[in-house]
């Protein structure tokens, strides 16, 4: 007996039901990789950021997330190159679906219990999604904007419901707008943290903090 279609588990009905010491024997999610492409690229390299945003409250299976990830990765690698983008999957499938298996072979009537003891066994895992929640985020160079949008458009066919493709005003995966990022870079207030940055405040060691050094030099 194969997997039930995802349409059977599309809507959020009950409370989150996750793997625990009480709920054992849960199958592993199909998606195992959540960052694809040039994931170690410095924050300066990829200023563009585009999101695939859910427009429905629903459940997305781990199989669908894996299919969408492969679709984006394949298109971007072909059109722009493997090192020209960084895709991050923003959903994690923790919610467990259950199935009450029924026997369909001959002579199964005397074995089946129907709806008695109908609490099912774990069948697969899904991610619970709200309206406005980000599914995928892609950072890249501005010149690849049209390719990023097309890659996310293709991945939409792997998911149920409606999704929106939105271009972020922020610089890459940081929480700073492009103008803020440029201004703080000129002031020397950004501390590199790999794929994002930290804004230095006017506290701490005078020798290390360029903001405090400016005040000291001005007073001298």
RAWOQUI-V283976 format. One record per helix or strand of 2 or more residues. SS is the DSSP state (a for helix, b for strand). FROM is the first residue (numbers start at 0). LEN is the number of residues. If there is no record, write none. Layout:
BEGIN
ss: [SS;SS]
from: [FROM;FROM]
len: [LEN;LEN]
END
This chain:
BEGIN
ss: [a;b;b;b;a;b;b;b;b;a;b;a;b;b;a]
from: [5;34;47;57;61;84;94;120;133;141;162;177;189;196;209]
len: [4;3;7;4;18;5;5;9;7;17;5;10;3;3;10]
END
